[in-house]
Amino acid sequence: MKKVSFLPFFLLLGLSLSAQKATSFSLLDFPYTDVHLHSALKPFNSLDVCSYSIWEPINHNCEGKLSKLFVSSSKEVPRYSQCHFEGLMQGNVGLGFLSLTPLEKGMMHVRLLNEKKKGKGTMACVSGVELEDMPCRKAQINYYEDLRANIEYVLAAEGQNYYMNAMPKQYEVAKSREHLQELLADEHKLAIVLNIEGGHSLGLSLEENDISQTEEYAQFYLKNVDRMKGVLPLTEGKEDYLEQPILSMNINHFFWNGLSGHARTFSGLQTFVFGGKKGVGEGLTPLGKKVIKKMLDQENGRRILVDVKHMSLDARLWYYSYLEELRAQGDTVGIISSHSTVAGCSIHDKAFKRKDNKAKNKHAYLNRWTISLADEDIRQIHQSKGIVGIMLDKYRLMGNKAKKAVEQTVEGSAQRRKLYVQVIMANVFATVKAVNEPSAWDILALGSDFDGMIAPFECYASSADMPLLAQDLYAFLQEPEAIFDLFTKEEVEALMFDLSPEEIIRKFMYENGRNFALRNLPSYLSEG
């Protein structure tokens, strides 16, 4: 039996007692929901080297000169796993949207992973992934095979006991909305909903041989969509049909995948290291449109929702137009943006329309790059009864003006922590303002992107810190203040629409993510 520290339990107990003194309810009386996390990325991708469990914490190996150089230039990328399942349960996270994503070949670029400069050690240091062999050596990578193995890895440990404070804990992947309700009612079980990040996951790497416009590749790809929908077995020649639904899939991630252009994610230095320029800002390809229509189709297999994070603006606009056609036929499809940043302006705003580069956010508090949700995006999500997950990457959530304000405070100080709350709340209230009605509070959720190689807030750096985040957000809502120069105190209070701090925290930290999953997972009853 694994020996587990009792310290996190007493920390949570103390937080619960202090919250009860200050409020009429406990901030821990409901399980939190995170609508985007990568708990399986590090343990699964390190299997050739280490037998990590998805439950246990992982500390990054940072040996080698190049690794040390990378650490000094990116100190804020965590050197430990942020959302291993033990950490989720320590942090009162009862429902996780587990995002599976095969490592893209572009992330293993020779500039970063030069074998002579201990490239494997650098990869382990930066991502937590320990590799025996470099996949980037292959001319072409079959990402689907990697995804299939990742799914099997997650499902293999379902229902197995893991002991915390001498109590057995388990996780299960939801098979239906009814199953999810059962899991959420059991405090000893962690409820998991499967999602996929990146359309590359069902295809092949295209860097050296872009065959995405061929009919052969289209048939290969569309067949893999059917495998995820439960129409075909996961493996050719077997009967291993996927029983657990895939709730959503991002069409895009960091690199060109033959389906659609993506929004720019990388900074100038990251672009130099990894590349990733091809397709930036472009719209959907004919294959991409076919894939979306097949994903959403309910006549042949389970529906898979489209996660619009990482889609280019042109691709998003086409997608919203297609959803309007479906709504006219009586079919409302929920839009998910699982780990979002919010621009706080219209797509027609000059600041938003400018080219995505370092200068674009110079005079902004929020991130104005087109990867961020504009007001029109948010209204589309609201109209669809969708979900906006606010991510916890501090730099992606803010523009330079907010960053400068933060940098003027001392790391670890109460002043800096207070500004971090303002950064998060700036994105939250910009979302509410775009809709400007009380139901805007029904589309907001936490979508941390933990273990997605983000730069987290130091005080909310892992899933175990979620009670502290809930406490700080609650304290802000109890005594609202102006948020930078974006919202006055009076505007903040007006945008709360007479909802109590308790109601808002329950919606943001739990109910909205849960309700979105329950609305969009298939039902046993409909199958019967």
N, C-alpha and C positions, 0 to 999 in steps of 0.2 A: 504494500500500500504506500502511496506517495505521501511523504511528509509535507504538510502545508502549514505555512505561518498563520497564526491567529490574528496578526496585527491588522490586516485589512478589515476583518469582521468588526473589531472594536472601533476602528476609524469610522466605519459606516454606522455603527451603533451610536457613536457620539454625534455624528452629523444628524442622524434621525432624531435624537433627543433634543438637540439644539434647534432643529427645524420645528419640532412640536412646540417648543417654548415660544417661538416667534410667530407661529401660525397655528391655524386650527386643523391643519392636516400635515401628514408627513410627506416629505419629498421622496420617500422611498416606499410609499404604499402602492406603487404601480411599477411594473417593469418597463424600463426604457426601451425605445426602439431606435435602431441605427439603420437607415435605409441604404447605406453603402459602406462596406468594409471588405478587407482582403485577408481574412484570417488564414486561409489555406495557401496563400501565395508562397510564403517562406518555407513552411514545412514540406509542401508538395514538391517544390522545385529544388529542394535540397536532398531528396530521397536517395540519390545515387551516392551521397557522401555520408549523410546522417539520418538516423531513424527518428525524426522529430514527430511528436504528437501534435495534433492541431490544438490540443488543450494547453500545452506547456509553453512558457516563455522561451524565447530564443535571443541570445546575445550575438551580435554580429562579430565575425572574425575580421579584424582590421590589421592583419600583418602585411608587411611589405612596404617598400618606400612609396610606391605609387598610391597605395591605400592611404598611407599617412598624409600624403599630399592632398588627396581628395578630401579627407576628413577636415584638414585645416581650411579648405576652401568651401566646405559645405557642412559646417559644424552643426547645423540645425536639422539635418536629416537624422532621425533617431537611429541609434546603434542597437536597438532592441525591438522585439515584436511589440506592437501597440495593441493588438486586438486578438491575442490568443484567447481561447474560449474560457480558460480560468479567469483571465482578466475581465472578460465580459460579465461573468457572473459576480465577480468581486465588485464590479461597477454597477450592478443592478440592471444590466442590459439583458432583457429577457427575449427580445426578438431582433435577429440580425439578418439583413439582406446580404447574403454572402455573394460577393462578386468574384467570378472565376475568369481569369484572363491569362492565356499563354504568353510567355515572355516574347516580345517582338524582336525580330532579328536586329532591327535598328537600335535597340537598347543595348545590344552587345557589339557595339561598333569597335573596330580595330583600334581607333584612336584611344579608346578607354581601356580596352582589354588586351593590349599587347602582351602576349605570353612572356616575352623576355623581360617585361616590367611587372611580372606577377599579376597578370590580368585577372586570373581567377580569384585572387585575394581581394582585388579591387571590387570585383562584382559582389563578393560576399560582404565587403565593408559597406558598399553603397546601398545594396538592396536586401541584405540578409540571406541571399540565395547562394548556396555553396555548390559549385558545379565540378564534376569530375572531368567532364569534357566540354569543350566550347561548341554549343550548337551553331554559332555563327560560322563555323568552318564549312557547314553544309551549304551546297549551292541553293537548295530550296528546303524549307521547313514545312512539314505538314502540321499546321496548328490544330487542326481538328483532332488528330490523334492525341495531341497533348491535352486538349480539353477533355476528351473522353476519359483519359487516364485520371485527370484531375477530378472529374465527377465520381469515378469509381473510388478514388482515395477518400473523398468526403463521405460517401455512402457506406464504405467498409466499416467505419468506426461508429456508425449510428447505434444507439442503444447500449453502448458499452459503458460500464461504470467508471467514473473518474472521481476520486475522493477529495473533497474539500472540507476541512475542519471535521474529518471523520464521517462526513455525510456523502453518500453516493450521488453524483450528478451525471446527467446524460444530455445528449443533444439528439434531436430528430429533425429531418428535413420535411417540411410540410408537404403533404400530398394533395390537400384540398383545403377549402376554407373551414370545413368542419374539423378536420384534423388540426389545423392551426389553432382553432378555439380550444381544443382539448389540451394542446401543448401549453398554451398561455395560462391555462388554469392550474398547471402543475409547477409549483415553485422549484422543483428539483430538476426540471427539464429546460434546456435552452432551445427555443424555437428558431429554426433556420429556414429562410426562403432563398431558393437558388436564382441567381442572375448571372449574366455574362457581360463582360466589358470588352467591347471591340468587335466589329464585324470580321476582323482578321481571324477570329477564333474558329470560324467554320471553314476557313480556306487555307491557302498556301502563302508563303512569303513570296513577294513579287519583285523584290529589289533587283535581282539579276535576270529574271525572266518573267516579265509582266504578260501573263496569258489571260488576264481577267476579261478581255473582250471576246474570247473564243467561246463557242457553243459548248465545247467539252468542259470548260471550267465552270460555266453557268450551271450545267447539269450536275456536276460534282458538288457545287456549292448549295444549290437548291435541295439536293438530296440530304445534305447535312442539316439544313433547316428542318426538314421533315423528321430527322432523327431527334432533334431537340423538341419537336412538337409531339413526339410519341407515336408518330405514324409508322416509322421504320425502326428497326433495331439499331442500337448504338454501333454494333459491329456487324460487318458484312458476314453472312453465313451463320449468325447466332440468333438467339431469341431474346436478347437482352434489351427489351424495350424499356425506355426511361419512364418510370412510374411517377417520379416527382416532377411537377411542372417547372419550367423556366419562366419566371415572372416577367423578366424584361431582358433586352439586349441592347447595348449601345451599337449603333451602326458604325461609329468611328472610335478610334483611340488616338495614338500619337502619329501614326504613319499611314501612307497611302495603302488602301486595301482593295481597290478596284470597284468599290461600291459607291463611294462618295468622297468629296473633298471634306477636309476636317478644319475646324477652327484652330488657329495657332495657339499652342500651349507653351512651347519652349522659349526661353530667353535667347538672346543672341549667342551667349557662350554655349548654352545647351544645344542650340542648332548647329554650332560649329562642331561639337563633339559627336552628336547623334545624327545630324542630317534632319530629315523630316520635312523638307520644303515642298516636295512634290504633292500637289493636290490641295495645298492650303487655300481655303476660301472658295474652292470650286463646289459646284452642285452635285446632285446625284447622277450616277450613270444609269443607263437602262437596266443593268443588272441590279443595281441598288434599289431601284423602284420595284422590280419584281420581287426582291427579297422582302421588302417592307410589306408588300401586299400579301405575300405568303405567310409572313409572321403573324399578321393580323387576322388572316382568314380563320373562321371558326367552323367551316363546313368539313374541313379535313384536318383533324388534329386540334390540339390545344392552342389557344392564342398566346403569342409572345408579344408583349408590349415593346414599343420602341423607346429607349432611353435617349433623350435628345442631347445629353451632355457630350461634348466634343464634336457635334455636328457643326458644319459651317452654317453661317446665317442663311445662305441661299438654300441649302439642303433643308434647314428647319422650315423655311417659308413654304417650300414645296410640300413638306409633310403636313403642315397645318392646313394647306389648301386641300390636300387629299382627305384629311379628317373631316373637313367641312362637307365634302361629298358624302362621306359615310354618315355623318349626322343627319343630312337631308334624307337619308334612307332609314333613319331611326336607330342608328348604331353609334353610340357615344363611346369613344375609345379614350381611356385615361392616359394622359401624357405624364411621363415621369422624367424629371431631371434630377438624378439621384444624388449628385455631389456638386452643388451649384455655387457660383458666385453671381452677384446681382449688380448690374450696371447702374441702376437708378435713373435711367433716362430712356427715351424713345429710340427706336432704330433710325429715326430721321434726324436725331440730334447730331450736330456737326461733330461733337466730341466722340460719338460712337461710330460714325461713318469713316473717320480717319483710319489710315493704315495701322494695323496692330504693331506697335513697336514701343521701345522704352519711353519715348517722349509722350506717348499718348496718355499715360496716367500721371504725368508730371504735376498737373494742377487739379487732380481728382482725389477725393477721399475713397471712392469705390473703384473697382477694377472695370475699366471701360473697354477692354478688349472684347471682341465679338464672341469669344467663348462664354462670356457672361450673359445672363438673361436680361434682355431689354424688357421694357414695360409690355410690349406686344407679346413677347414670349409668355410672360407671367399671366396675362389675361387669357391667352389660349389655354394654358394649363388650368387655370381656374374654371374656365368654361367647360373643360373636359372632366372636371372633378379629379384632377390629377394631383401630383405631389412635387414639391420643391424641397429637395434635401440640401440644407446648408452645410457646406464642407468645413473642415477645421484646419485648412492650410492658411496660416495667417497672411502670407504675402499675396496669395491669390485672392483673398477676400478684400484687400485694400489697395488704394492708389497711393501715390507718393506723399500726399499731404497727411494722410493718416499714418503712414510709415514714419514720417519725420516726427510727428507728435509722439509716437511710441518710443522712438530712439532718444528722445529728450528725457525719458524716465530711466530709472535704474532697473536692470534686469532682476526679477524676483520681488520687486517692490509692490506695495499695494496700489500705487499710482499706475504702474504698468498693467497690472491685472485689471484695474478699472477701465483702462483704455481698450484692453482686449475685449471686454464685455461690450464696449461701445462699437468696436469693429463688427462683432457678430450681430449686435442689434441693429447696426446700420443696414446690413443686408436683409435682416428680418423685416424691419419697418419699411424699407424700400419696396419689398415684395408686397406688403399690405397696402402701401400707398398706390401702387400700380393698379390695384383692384378697387381700392377705396370703398369697401363695404365689409361688414363683419365676417362674412363667409371667407374672406381672404385668410383668416386664421385657421381655416380647415385644410389648407393645402401646404402648410409649412411643417417641416420635420428636420431632424438631425440626420445628415448624411456625411459622416466624418471623413471618409476616404482613408481611414487608418490602414497602415501597412501598404499604402500606395505611393511610398517614397515622397511624402509631403513634408513641409516644414511646419510642425504643429505649434500651437501656443504652449509655452513651457508648462503652464499650470494646468492645461487640459490636454496632455500629451498622449494619453492612452484611454482605452475603454474603462479602466479602473478609476479614472478621474471624472466620470460622468456625474456622480452625485455632487461634486464640487461645482461643476459647470451649472447644473440645475439650481444649486443654491445661489450662485452669483447672478444668474439670469432672473431668478425669482426676486432677489434683493433689488435689482434694477427696476423691475416692474412694480414693486411695492412703493418705491420712491423714485418715480421717473425723473430723468434729467435730460437736458439737451444732448443731442448726439452730434458732436463736432459742430460744423456749421450747416449740417444737413437738415436737422430737425430741432425745432425749439421744444422746450418742455411741454408747452401747450399742444404742439402738434403730435408729440408722442402720446400724450394722454388722449387726444381725440382719436388717434388711430388705434387705440386699444378698444374702442367702440363699447365701452362700459363692461367689457369682459374683466373678470377678476384675475389677479396674477396667478391664482391657483388654476383657473380654467385654461389660461394661455400656456402655462408650463405643462399641464397634462396633455394638451393638444400637441404641442411642439415636441415634447420628449417621449410621447407614447401613442396617444390615440390616433393621430392622423396617419402615421405610418402603418399602424395596425389596421385601421379602417381601409386604407388603400389596398393592402394585401388581401383583406377579406372580400373587398368588392371585386378584385381582379383574379384571384385564384379560382380554379374550377371547383364546382360543387359535386360532392358525391350524389346529391339528389338529382342533379341534371344528367348525370351519367346513368342513373337508374331509370 
